[in-house]
Amino acid sequence: MTCPDGSYAPTQEKYVFNDETLAGTHTTIHSAVCGGQPGMTKKPFSLQFVKPLDVPVERFPQYCDGFAHCW
């Protein structure tokens, strides 16, 4: 979150949605930061199917060697 003085404070973000209806809730929680009280907000959202992914779909787009070096 952005404080009135322009600095930033940490938040906890949580997204929960139903995989059948694609409706969900976005929850944001923050402690007593920016000179204010702790708070929590919940906002509904919905996901929409736009189109299938282009073929081919790379399930693992990074190449990793046997030493866990990925690029």
C-alpha positions, 0 to 999 in steps of 0.5 A: 500500500502507498502511504500519504508520504509516498513510502510503501508499506507491506500488505498480505494479499489473498485471492480465493475463487470457485473454479466452477463459477469463476467468482471470487474474493480478493482480501487485503490485510495490513498492520498499523502502518502509515500512521493508521489503524490495521485494516482489511478489505474484501472485494469481489471479482470474477474471471472470464474465459477469453480464448484458448492458449496458442499452440504449442503451450510450454508447460515449463518455459524455463530450461533447467539443468541438473544443478537447478540453474534455470534460464 
